[in-house]
């Protein structure tokens, strides 16, 4: 993996994690936590969204939207687990 690709993954993960933290109020995990949440969220969305027939598109903006949707799902699951 090239350094540029890794940098894009980290930036997309950070932005997606930050946006998901804003959407799901009260669940911000700091910069490193947001990056991890965003990257894991992109993986979650990659598993769920194609099964629903949802295609967002290509490019950085689509990757951020895709990862944000997955990160929101992940944060909601974390919230459910913490309440149980």
N, C-alpha and C positions, 0 to 999 in steps of 0.2 A: 504494500500500500504506500503510495507516495505521500510525502509530507503535506502537500496541498490538500489531498483528500482527507487526511486526518484532521487538518485544521478546519475544513468545511464541516466535518462531522461534529467537531467540538462546538463550533459556532452555532450550527443548526440546533444541536442539543441544548445549548445554553439558552438560546432565544425561545425554543419550544418549552423548556422547563419553566422559564420565567413567565411566559404567557399562560401556561397551565396553572402556575401558582396564583396568578391574578384571577383567572377564571374560577378556580376552586379556591375561594378565599381562605386565607389562613394557613395555607400549606406551601410555604416557601422554605427551601432547604439550603439556602446560600448558593454561591456560585457553583461549587463542585457538585452539590446535591442536585441543583437544577440541570446541570449538564448530564448527570447520570439519569435523572428522571426523563429528560428529553430524549436521550439515546434509547433507553429502554422503552419509552413511549413510542418511538418510531418503530421499534421491533414489534410491539404489541399491535400497533396500527397496521403494520405490514402483514400480520396474521389475520386480523379481523376484517379490515376494509375490503380486500379483494373478495372475500367470501360473501360480503353484502353486495357486491357488484359496484362498488364505489371506486372510481378512478379520478384522482385529483389532478394529475398531469405531471409535467416534468419541470425541472428547474429548482432553484433555491427556495423561491416563495412557496411552491407546492410542497417541497420537502419540509419546510417549517410548518405549514398547515397540517400536513400528514402527521408529523411528529407531535404537534400540539394536541391533535385529536387523541392520539394514543396516550400522551402524557396525562391528559384530563381523565381518560378512562382509568389509567393506572392510579392517579391520585384519588379518584372516587373509590376504587377498590381498596386502597390503603385506608381510607376513611372508614369504610365498612368493616374492615378487619379490626381496626383500633376500637371501634364501638362495640364489637362483639365480645 
